[in-house]
Amino acid sequence: MHRHRIFAGVAMRNILLSLILFYSFTSFAQKDAPDYDTLSITLENVRYPHHVKFISLEMGCEDVRMAYMDVKPAQANGKTVMLLHGKNFAGYYWRDVITALTASGYRVVVPDQIGFGKSSKPVIHYSFHVLASQTRKLLDSLDLEQVIVVGHSMGGMLATRFALMYPHKVEKLVLENPIGLEDYKAFVPYVSMEEQYEKELRTTAESVRRYYQSSYFPEWKDEYEYLVDIGAGVVNSSEFPRYAKVSALTYQMIYEQPVVYEFSNLEVPVVLMIGTKDKTIVGKDKLPEEMRSSYGNYTKLGKQTAGKIKRCRLIEFNAGHIPHIERPQEFFDELLMALK
């Protein structure tokens, strides 16, 4: 009888969580997504799912501010999860992950890295080492000695660098479809920062949508449009040239600073969460069509990467680049199980 009550309680919790997440996602996609043409390059007119705070830092001899959310659960389990976003995103797209984690007792810290989201956009040399250092300063300011680090896409590269630099700060490392599982400069032709900047200046809503459709989501749905609205909304800002230049600089960071050769050096336990339909290649547009199928194969890359890491659990989803948006409930169930 006791076991039946436990199972019933777990089932009820899952049903309630599913309803919360469904309402949360629907609300964001339909109400909170911007329905206007122009966004500031620091997304002041984009509503984030929770209150945004700022920490003042110095980067490249410039005073900057890093935006972050610090969301505490109603009933804390004593653990904190830090969520690191991808290059084309920021803290806003973690909305439902935050809901799932806080409902299970986790405190959740969600920074927008310098150069992204609501944070400052300095025109400086960007490096994963510096971003990791700034992220540590944020954690220190919050008196957080150790966290579980979850990194998606570019955030996976940063999370890996963070765990290599500060292993004592990382209880567990979770990588969701990280980029950098292959060395892009080994097969993607080099372009100068100036050439990449010119490409970024040509960004349109259609080019953003086309890239997301071809690389991120195997099946496009209307509910993903808010990602395009935010990703392309900045192009009409008077400050867009600065935004484009920062985007070009962070592209160079990804291209020139691989982590693929250092996975074997990770000492912390790792969970690798892979959407096997992902086709993301950084610099894909620079490859001839006949070469594109030879790279960005996450079914193959996931298994290869898991084999390089000393303590790694591989979880695969029938999904594209962003399982936490495409298959949310399955992702949350696997994530919460992995964290326990």
URGI-V584767 format. One record per pair of residues at least 24 apart in sequence whose C-alpha atoms are under 6 Angstrom apart, sorted by the first residue. I is the first residue (numbers start at 1). J is the second residue. Records with the same first field share a line. If there is no record, write none. Layout:
I = J + J
This chain:
21 = 96
29 = 223
33 = 226
37 = 233
38 = 233 + 234 + 236 + 237
39 = 233 + 234
40 = 234 + 237
41 = 234
42 = 117 + 118
43 = 118
48 = 92
49 = 95
64 = 120
65 = 119 + 120
66 = 114 + 119
67 = 111 + 112 + 118 + 119
68 = 110 + 111 + 112
69 = 109 + 110
70 = 108 + 109
71 = 107 + 108
72 = 107
73 = 102 + 105 + 107
75 = 105
76 = 105
77 = 105
79 = 106
80 = 106 + 107 + 108 + 147
81 = 108 + 147 + 148 + 149
82 = 108 + 109 + 110 + 149
83 = 110 + 150 + 151
84 = 151 + 155
85 = 152 + 155
86 = 152 + 153 + 154 + 155
87 = 154
90 = 117
123 = 246
127 = 253
128 = 158
132 = 162
146 = 170
147 = 171
148 = 172
149 = 173
150 = 174 + 175
151 = 175
152 = 176 + 177 + 178
153 = 177 + 178 + 179
154 = 179
172 = 269
173 = 270
174 = 270 + 271 + 272
175 = 272 + 273
176 = 273
177 = 274 + 321
180 = 260
181 = 260
182 = 260
185 = 255
196 = 248
197 = 245 + 248
200 = 244
201 = 244
205 = 232
215 = 279 + 280
216 = 320 + 321
217 = 320
218 = 320
263 = 309
264 = 308 + 309
269 = 311
270 = 312
271 = 312 + 313
272 = 314
273 = 315 + 316
274 = 316
275 = 316 + 317 + 318 + 319 + 320 + 321
276 = 318 + 319
277 = 319 + 320
278 = 320 + 321
